[in-house]
């Protein structure tokens, strides 16, 4: 069967593909088709165990997280770009070598990669895997992290980020912060959660983070996590999401609107703050609407209304036809962005992002901010937020809006999460106030 023509993984028994082989197949698809990693993982066989799913994700994320560093090493011994299947085997083996697990680990990695290559590639390629992975095993331990003040090229190669992006960050954040950010992005993301019932004591496997109601989840407690999720006491969520909700400052009894609401994590957080009141959750029709519906179903005590539509040209009509106000005292818009603040979770973003995307995003974000502003009542507040750490998408968009609307709006507060400082996702939120008439 040729590359790219395999049957979907969810169409075959999970026992047919052990985790390493599944990760290799997904890596091939990612390289060839540029599919999003989260979409690939959602297509895993439904009967695959949680342990196997976790192992597939760990291997796939690790190979992508270190792809730039590994490709630069592989180029020394494989002069021509290998076919995708062979490259996938070498990247996975390289990540396992970087991971390192005690004496004899390198020999085990070499042996396992060769055995996998026998069924996943050709006999000649299996022999090449044997030779190249042995060389990787000898060379990778000799590499050390770049020293302070290292040039962009050295940082980009070792930390596996595009050179243009490293240069952008050096210009924006300086050398020390960029070095810390790159190091942060190379570490697997911890699991964070929000405890939804502050009046009850959180279980001992939730470690307080210093952020109200947010915790670090200790490993080895998935069955307990599932029980708490099902009971509605727990929600898996990064602490950075609190920035926008804190600035919105929901007040009991209010009617608020959350624009660009899907998948609904912030909507749920707003409702938990409101306790009583009404929240309108708005987004375009699409794949994430089902997740939004699931999260709205978790809300208790607060009236919820979901609207699917185009904020840019149909907001007032759709709100009116549903018997809803067209202006609100509080509006949140969490806009689509570059995701540069969440690269530890979304490991393929660095490879999908293009240099011109920041300009495209900022233009779209500015248009969405203006549309959201049209839904704010006089004297009301508007929170603009992103999961980006880029100034063009954050301060740049907000300042452009205020410059155009200087007579009617003011910036009241702002918060930024820099991931290398907070050790959780990056985000930015700005509260704008419309002048009262």
C-alpha positions in Angstrom: 0.0 0.0 0.0 1.5 3.4 -1.0 2.1 6.3 1.3 -0.9 8.4 2.0 -3.3 5.5 1.0 -3.7 3.7 4.3 -7.1 3.0 5.7 -8.2 5.4 8.5 -6.9 4.3 11.8 -10.4 4.4 13.3 -11.5 1.7 10.8 -9.2 -1.0 12.1 -8.8 -2.7 15.5 -6.5 -0.9 17.8 -4.6 -4.1 18.5 -3.4 -4.1 14.8 -1.3 -1.1 15.5 0.8 -0.7 18.7 1.3 2.9 19.8 4.7 3.4 18.2 3.4 2.3 14.8 0.3 4.4 15.2 2.4 7.5 16.0 4.6 6.8 12.9 1.5 6.6 10.7 0.1 9.8 12.1 3.5 11.5 11.7 3.5 10.5 8.0 0.1 12.0 7.6 1.1 15.2 9.3 4.2 15.6 7.1 2.4 14.8 3.9 -1.1 16.3 4.3 -0.4 19.1 6.9 -3.3 17.9 9.0 -3.7 19.4 12.4 -2.3 17.2 15.2 -5.5 17.5 17.3 -7.6 16.3 14.4 -5.3 13.4 13.8 -5.5 12.3 17.4 -9.3 12.6 17.4 -9.3 10.0 14.6 -7.7 7.3 16.7 -9.6 4.0 17.1 -12.3 4.4 19.7 -11.4 1.1 21.3 -7.8 2.1 21.9 -7.0 2.2 25.6 -6.3 5.5 27.3 -2.7 4.3 28.1 -2.1 3.6 24.4 -3.7 6.9 23.3 -1.4 8.7 25.8 1.6 7.0 24.4 0.7 7.8 20.8 0.3 11.5 21.8 3.6 11.5 23.7 5.5 10.1 20.8 3.9 12.3 18.2 4.2 15.5 20.2 7.8 14.7 21.0 8.8 14.1 17.4 7.2 17.3 16.3 8.6 19.3 19.3 12.2 18.3 18.4 11.8 18.0 14.6 14.0 20.9 13.7 16.9 19.8 15.9 16.6 16.2 14.6 16.3 17.1 11.0 19.5 19.2 11.2 21.3 16.2 12.7 19.9 13.7 10.2 21.0 15.9 7.3 24.6 15.0 8.3 24.1 11.3 7.5 21.2 11.2 5.1 22.2 13.6 2.3 18.9 13.5 0.5 15.5 14.0 2.2 14.3 10.4 3.0 10.9 9.3 2.0 8.3 10.2 4.6 8.0 6.8 6.2 11.7 6.6 6.8 11.8 10.1 8.1 9.0 9.3 10.5 10.9 6.3 11.9 14.0 8.4 12.3 12.2 11.3 14.0 10.5 9.0 16.5 13.7 7.2 17.3 15.5 10.5 17.7 12.9 11.8 20.1 13.2 8.6 22.2 17.0 9.2 22.3 16.5 12.8 23.5 14.1 11.6 26.1 16.7 9.2 27.5 15.8 6.5 30.1 19.0 5.2 31.9 21.6 2.6 31.0 21.0 0.7 27.8 18.3 3.0 26.6 20.1 4.0 23.4 20.7 0.3 22.4 17.0 -0.4 23.0 15.9 2.5 20.9 18.2 1.4 18.0 16.9 -2.2 18.1 13.2 -1.1 18.3 13.6 1.4 15.5 15.2 -1.2 13.2 12.4 -3.7 14.0 9.7 -1.1 13.3 11.5 -0.1 10.0 11.4 -3.8 8.8 7.6 -3.6 8.7 7.1 0.1 8.1 9.8 0.7 5.4 12.0 -1.4 3.1 14.8 -3.8 4.1 17.4 -1.4 2.8 15.8 1.4 4.8 15.9 -0.8 7.9 19.7 -1.1 7.5 19.9 2.7 7.1 17.9 3.2 10.2 20.3 0.9 12.1 23.3 3.0 11.0 21.7 6.5 11.4 20.1 5.9 14.8 23.4 4.7 16.1 25.0 7.9 15.0 22.2 9.9 16.5 22.7 8.0 19.8 26.3 9.1 19.8 25.8 12.8 18.7 22.7 13.9 20.6 24.3 13.6 24.1 27.2 15.8 22.9 24.8 18.7 22.3 24.1 21.2 25.0 21.6 24.0 25.2 22.9 27.3 23.7 24.6 29.7 26.1 23.2 33.2 26.9 23.6 35.5 24.0 23.6 32.7 21.4 22.7 33.8 17.9 19.2 33.2 16.5 20.4 30.4 14.2 21.7 28.4 17.1 18.6 28.9 19.2 16.3 28.0 16.3 18.1 24.8 15.5 18.5 23.5 19.1 15.0 24.5 20.2 13.3 23.4 17.0 11.6 26.7 16.1 11.5 28.5 12.7 14.4 31.0 12.4 12.1 33.9 11.4 10.0 33.3 14.6 13.1 33.3 16.9 14.3 36.5 15.3 10.9 38.1 15.9 10.9 37.1 19.5 14.4 38.3 20.0 13.4 41.7 18.7 10.2 41.7 20.9 11.3 40.1 24.1 15.1 40.2 24.2 17.6 37.4 24.5 17.0 36.1 28.0 13.2 36.0 27.7 13.3 34.4 24.2 15.7 31.8 25.6 13.3 31.1 28.4 10.3 30.9 26.1 12.0 28.5 23.8 13.0 26.3 26.7 9.4 26.5 28.0 7.9 25.4 24.7 10.1 22.3 24.6 8.7 20.8 27.8 5.5 18.7 27.8 2.5 20.6 29.1 1.3 19.8 32.5 -2.4 19.0 33.1 -4.3 21.9 34.8 -7.9 22.0 36.0 -10.4 24.3 37.5 -12.3 23.2 40.6 -15.9 24.4 40.0 -17.2 24.0 43.6 -15.1 26.3 45.7 -17.2 25.5 48.8 -16.1 21.9 48.7 -12.5 20.7 49.5 -10.6 19.8 46.4 -9.2 16.2 46.3 -5.6 15.7 47.3 -4.4 15.0 43.8 -5.2 18.6 42.9 -2.2 20.8 43.8 -3.0 24.5 44.3 -1.4 26.9 41.8 -1.9 30.2 43.6 -4.6 31.1 41.0 -8.1 31.0 42.4 -9.8 27.7 41.8 -7.0 26.4 39.5 -4.9 23.4 40.2 -2.1 21.2 38.8 -3.3 17.7 38.4 -1.0 15.0 39.7 -0.5 12.0 37.4 -2.0 8.6 37.9 -5.6 9.7 38.8 -7.5 9.6 35.5 -10.4 7.5 36.9 -10.9 10.0 39.6 -10.6 12.9 37.1 -13.3 11.3 35.0 -15.6 10.9 38.0 -15.2 14.6 39.0 -15.7 15.7 35.4 -18.9 13.7 35.1 -20.1 15.1 38.4 -19.5 18.6 37.2 -17.1 19.5 39.9 -14.0 19.7 37.7 -13.1 21.2 34.3 -9.8 20.7 32.6 -8.6 24.2 31.8 -5.4 26.3 31.8 -5.0 29.1 34.3 -4.4 31.6 31.6 -8.1 31.5 30.7 -8.9 33.4 33.9 -7.4 36.6 32.6 -10.3 37.4 30.3 -13.0 36.3 32.8 -11.3 38.3 35.6 -11.4 41.4 33.5 -15.0 40.8 32.4 -15.8 40.5 36.2 -19.3 38.9 35.8 -21.9 40.2 38.3 -24.8 38.1 39.5 -27.9 38.8 37.6 -26.3 40.2 34.5 -27.0 39.3 30.9 -23.6 38.9 29.2 -22.5 37.7 25.7 -19.5 35.6 24.9 -18.5 36.0 21.2 -16.3 33.5 19.5 -17.4 31.3 22.4 -16.6 27.7 21.1 -15.5 25.4 22.6 -17.0 27.1 25.6 -14.5 26.8 28.4 -14.6 30.6 29.1 -18.4 30.6 28.8 -18.6 27.9 31.5 -16.2 29.9 33.7 -18.3 33.1 33.2 -21.4 31.2 34.2 -19.7 29.8 37.3 -18.9 33.4 38.3 -22.4 34.7 37.5 -24.3 32.0 39.6 -27.6 33.6 38.4 -28.2 35.6 35.2 -28.1 34.9 31.5 -25.2 34.3 29.1 -25.4 34.3 25.3 -22.8 32.1 23.6 -22.2 33.0 20.0 -20.0 31.5 17.3 -19.9 30.5 13.7 -21.3 27.1 12.7 -18.6 24.5 12.6 -16.9 21.5 14.1 -16.4 23.1 17.5 -20.1 23.8 18.1 -20.7 20.3 19.5 -18.1 21.1 22.2 -19.8 24.3 23.0 -23.1 22.5 23.4 -21.5 20.0 25.8 -20.1 22.8 27.9 -23.3 24.8 28.0 -25.0 21.6 29.3 -22.7 21.7 32.3 -24.0 25.1 33.4 -26.5 25.2 36.3 -28.5 28.2 37.6 -27.6 30.5 34.7 -29.8 30.8 31.6 -27.9 30.0 28.4 -28.6 30.8 24.8 -26.5 29.6 22.0 -26.5 31.4 18.6 -24.7 30.2 15.5 -24.1 33.0 13.0 -21.8 35.5 11.5 -21.0 38.3 13.9 -19.8 40.5 11.1 -23.1 41.0 9.4 -26.0 39.4 11.2 -25.6 40.0 14.9 -28.4 42.5 15.5 -31.0 40.5 13.4 -30.2 37.2 15.0 -30.3 38.6 18.5 -33.6 40.3 17.9 -35.3 37.3 16.4 -34.4 35.3 19.5 -35.9 38.0 21.7 -32.6 39.0 23.1 -31.1 42.5 23.7 -28.8 43.8 21.0 -26.6 45.7 23.5 -25.0 44.2 26.6 -23.4 45.6 29.7 -20.5 43.0 29.3 -19.1 41.5 26.1 -16.2 39.1 25.8 -14.5 38.3 22.5 -11.7 35.8 22.5 -10.5 36.1 18.9 -8.8 33.5 16.6 -5.1 34.1 16.7 -1.6 32.7 16.0 -1.7 30.5 19.2 1.9 31.6 20.0 1.0 31.5 23.7 -0.1 27.9 23.6 2.8 26.2 21.7 3.5 23.8 24.5 0.0 22.3 24.0 -0.2 22.8 20.2 3.1 21.5 19.2 2.6 21.8 15.4 1.7 25.5 15.5 5.4 26.5 15.1 5.6 24.6 11.9 2.2 25.7 10.5 2.6 29.4 11.3 3.9 31.7 8.5 5.5 35.1 8.9 2.7 36.9 7.2 0.0 35.3 9.4 0.4 38.0 12.1 -0.7 40.7 9.7 -3.6 38.6 8.5 -4.7 37.8 12.0 -4.5 41.4 13.2 -6.7 42.6 10.4 -9.3 40.0 11.1 -9.0 40.6 14.9 -9.5 44.3 14.4 -12.7 43.7 12.4 -14.0 41.3 15.0 -13.2 43.8 17.8 -15.2 46.5 16.0 -18.1 44.1 15.5 -18.0 43.2 19.2 -17.9 46.9 20.2 -21.2 47.4 18.4 -22.8 45.0 20.9 -21.7 47.0 24.0 -24.3 49.3 25.8 -23.3 52.8 26.8 -21.2 52.6 29.9 -20.6 48.9 29.3 -17.4 46.9 29.1 -15.8 44.9 26.3 -13.0 42.4 27.0 -10.7 41.6 24.0 -8.5 38.5 24.5 -6.2 36.2 22.7 -3.9 33.2 23.4 -1.1 35.0 21.6 2.0 36.6 23.0 2.5 38.8 20.0 2.2 42.5 20.3 0.8 42.9 16.8 -2.2 40.8 17.8 -2.6 42.3 21.3 -1.6 45.9 21.9 -1.5 46.6 18.2 -5.1 45.7 17.6 -6.3 47.4 20.8 -4.4 50.6 20.1 -5.6 50.8 16.5 -9.2 50.4 17.8 -8.8 53.1 20.4 -7.1 55.5 18.0 -10.1 55.2 15.7 -12.6 55.5 18.5 -10.8 57.9 20.9 -13.9 59.9 21.7 -16.1 57.0 22.9 -13.8 54.3 24.3 -11.0 54.0 26.8 -8.6 51.2 27.9 -9.5 50.4 31.6 -7.3 47.4 32.4 -5.1 44.8 30.8 -3.4 41.5 31.8 -0.8 39.5 30.1 0.5 36.0 30.8 4.0 35.3 29.6 4.4 31.6 29.6 8.1 31.6 30.6 7.2 33.6 33.7 3.9 31.9 34.7 4.7 28.3 33.6 1.3 28.0 32.0 -0.2 29.2 28.7 0.4 32.6 27.3 -2.5 35.0 26.9 -3.5 38.6 26.9 -6.8 40.4 27.8 -7.8 44.0 27.6 -10.9 45.6 29.2 -12.3 48.5 27.2 -15.0 50.8 28.5 -17.6 52.5 26.3 -18.4 56.0 27.4 -21.8 56.4 29.1 -24.2 58.7 27.2 
